[in-house]
Amino acid sequence: MKRAMKLGGMVAVVAAVGALAACDNPPADEGLEPIGPEVAEPEMTAPEPIEPPAEAEVPVEPPPTLPTDDRTSEESVRPDSDTLFY
């Protein structure tokens, strides 16, 4: 029984290797003509940088900060009310 399983496994491995070897060589496209006309790709030019007018400069304000939490760690885990929701 074990010998048959080993033989079956070896046959499966050989079949897998053969299938992979067949995929390595795709058929050549010799003698085939293109279907449509050749299309030339347009040349890409670098876009010109756009500069905003000098009058449009707005002062940048820092974002608002959150208020600091001065509670102790024990107070921060205590619920605000005694009501428990289940």
N, C-alpha and C positions, 0 to 999 in steps of 0.2 A: 504494500500500500504506500509506504513512504517512498519507495523507488519510483512509483508511478507519479507521485506528486512532484518529486524532484525533476523527473523527465518533463512533466507538463510545465513546470516553472521555467526550465531551460528553453523549451520550445517558445514560450511566451516572450522570453528575453530576446531570443534570436529574431522573432517576428517583429518586435519593437525596434530593434537595431536595423533590420532591413527596411522598415517603414521610414525610419529617420534618414537612412542613407538615400532612399529614393527621393526624398524631399530636398536634398542638397543641390540637385542639378535640375533647375527648371528648364523647360524647353526653350530653345533659341528662337528669336524672332526674325530669323533670316528669311529674306524674300517677301516680307510683308511691307506693304506701302501704307503710309499714314492715311487716315480716312478724310480729314478735312485740311484746310489750308493752315500753314504754320502761322502762329500768332506771336508777334514780337511784344515783349514786355515793355511797358513804358518806363522811361528812366525816372527814378525818384530823386528829387532835389531836396536839399535840406531846407526846412521851413525857416523863414526869417524870424528872429526873436522879436516879440512885441513888447515894447516898453510903455508903461503907463505914463501919462503926462505928469510933469513935475508938480502941478497944482493938486493932483489927486492924492498926495501923500497924507495919510491919516495916522495920527499917533496911535500906537498899539498900547492898549491898557491891559494890565495883567488880569487874569481871570479871578473872580471873587473866591475867597477862601472860606472853608466851612468853619463854623465856630468850634472851638476846642471842647472836648468832653472832660470835665474835671471830676467826674465820678470815680470812685475807687473800683477795683475789679469786683469786689463783693456787691457794690451797689449796682453795677452794670448788669449783673445776671439776675437781680431781683426783679420780679414782674412789677409793672406799674399798678396793677390792681390785684385783688385777691380772687378774682373770678377765674376759674379754670374752664377751659373749653375742651370738650372731649370729642 
